[in-house]
Amino acid sequence: MNLESPKVTVQKSAQELFDLLSDVKNFEKLMPDNIAKFEVTGEDAFIFGLKGMPEIKLKIKDKITPSKIVLGAASDKLPFTLISNIDSLSNSESNVQLFFEGEFNAMMAMMVKGPISKFIETLANNMNKL
């Protein structure tokens, strides 16, 4: 299952945005209002939980300065990645778009598609809070 957020313009350089997204603590600012838990578990990992959903642990799997950060599920039970693509527009402005890629059976995909689409859209729209 592949989903993508809308492209969002942020008033930060690509490097600045990359640096902010490389620090997992900053993901708390991007979370939706219905967050029930957010805990940094290491330099490159965090756990979050939304009300009514199981907790998910994400870990930085790959970084390409200053254009891409790949977060992946720390558990193999639900294998997925969340990719942040950053495009520089100028010295003080960049675009960011999030891509979700997950391997789910048809039933699971049907159940999670709506909530995950809304979640990555919220993350993208909150980029200006960084």
Secondary structure by P-SEA (a helix, b strand, c coil): ccccccbbbbcccaaaaaaaaaccccccccccccccccccccccccccccccccbbbbcccccccccbbbbbbccccbbbbbbbbbbbcccccbbbbbbbbbbbcaaaaaacaaaaaaaaaaaaaacccc
